Amino acid sequence: MKAKVFCFALMGCLIPLTGLTCPEDCLEGQPNLTVLRIDFELVEQTSESTGTVRITGVAENTGSGVFDSSAGQQSLQLYSGQSLNSLTLLETQEFVDVMPGEQIMVTHTMSWSTTDEFPPLFQAVLSYDPDIYIDGNDDNDDCATSDNAVQRDGSEINDLF
């Protein structure tokens, strides 16, 4: 029987190594692609309330196995919208192989105004081909899908101005 692995995520601070384990179905040697966060960065401020911002979705292989796949079978996608029911795709970053601890990023640059009454919600999502789990390649099976999306409220961008 394979031992469970410990999964760690650095989200701006060190997380103690006490009791944080992968979900029940992640075994040692399996890849676990995880969306960690969405970062906001002020690229250029053109006035007190307007400028250009960069939105970056960050994912990482937090498992202990190499994610070994073929081109076109998976991507990290960045969306925006007023709710999770009305999202628009902003950017897609395709990837192939991901070593344990290696990160994937998807980035979008856009104009921003703090005077907009309803800033959008942003979501970063790992997307897989529908047949990825039945293609006969266990090395491209993400062992936990519950950590494949993260949302962040765009109103937090206003704090950068």
N, C-alpha and C positions, 0 to 999 in steps of 0.2 A: 504494500500500500504506500502511495506517495504521501510525503509530508506536505502540509499546507505551508505556503510561503507568507512572509510578512510583506505588506505593501505600504509604501511610504510616499507622502506627497508633501513637498515643500511649498507652502502657500504664504510666503512672506516671513515665515518663522520656522524654527525647527520643531518638529513634533516628536515628543518622547516616544521611545520604542516600547510602550507598554500596552500590550493587548490589541494593537491594530493589526487585524488580519484581513486577507482577501475574503471575498464572499465564499460561502461553503463549497462552491464548485470549482474554485481555482486551486490547482495542485501545483507542486513544484515542477518547474520546467515549462509551464504554460504561459503564453503571453496574456497580458491584461491591458488593453489600451484604455486609457482613462482621460476624459476631458478634465483638466485641472482648474482652469480659470479663464476669464476674459480680462485683458488689460486695456486700460484707456490711457492715451498719451496725447498731450497737447503738442502738435507739431509746429504750429505758427498761430500767434494771436494777432488778428488784424484790427481789432477794436476792443473796447471793454467787454463786449458781449459776443463777439464773433471770432471765428478762426478755423483752422484745420486741425482735425483730430485723427488719431490712428487707433483703430480697434483691433486687438489681436487675440485670437483664440489659441489656447495652448493645451495640447494633449501630450501624454507620455505613456510609454510602455512601463507600467508599474508592476508587471509580472516578472517572473524570473526566466521566461523563455523568449527566444527571438520570435518576433512576428514576421513570418516569411511568406510573402504572397506575390502575386503577379500584378502588373500594371492594370489600372482600370477597375480593380475590384473593391477599392476602398478610398475614402477621402475624409478630410476634416472640412466641415462647411460652417460658414458664418452667415447668420440670418439677422434681420431686424424687422420690427413691426410693433404695432400698438398692443398686441396681445399674442399669446402663443398660437392662437387660432388664425392669425393674419400675418404670418411671417413671409418676408421676401428674401430670397437668396442674394447675398452680397458678394461672396467669394467662395471658391472651392480650392483646396490644396490637396492634390492627389499625392499618394505616397505608396511605397512598395514594402521594403523591409525596415523593421524598427527594432533595434537592439534594446535589451532591458535598460531602463534609465534614459533612453534617447527621447527627445521631444520633437513634436511636429507643431508647426505654427501656420495659422491662416491669418492674413492681415488685410484690412480695408482702411483706406484713407478717405475722409469725407469732410465737407464743410459743416460747421456747427454754429448754432446760435443759441445762447442761453435764454433768449426771449421766447423761444418756442414753448407754447403752453404744455404740450404733451410730448416729452422726449420719448423716443422709441425704446423698446426692450431689445436686448441683443441676446442671441443664443448661438453657442458653438456646439456642433453635433458631429459625432463620428458616424459615417454612413457606409454601409456595406452592400455589396451585390447581394441580391436575394438568395443566390445559391451558394454563398461562401461557406456555409456550415455543412453542405452536402457535396462539396467538390473533391472529397477524398484527401484533402490537405489539412491535417490537424494543426499545423503550425500557423495557419491564418484564421484560427477560430479564437475570437476574443472570449476568454473564460468568464467574463462578467459584463453584461450589457447594461446593468443598472447605473453605471457611472459614465455613460457615453454622451451626456449632454449637461451643459451648464448655462444658466441664464444670468444676465446682469442688467440692472435698470440703467438706462442711458442718462437719467437725471444726475447720476454720479459724475458725469463728464462736466457738468456745470461747475463743480467744485474745483476744476482745473483752471478756471478763469479768475 
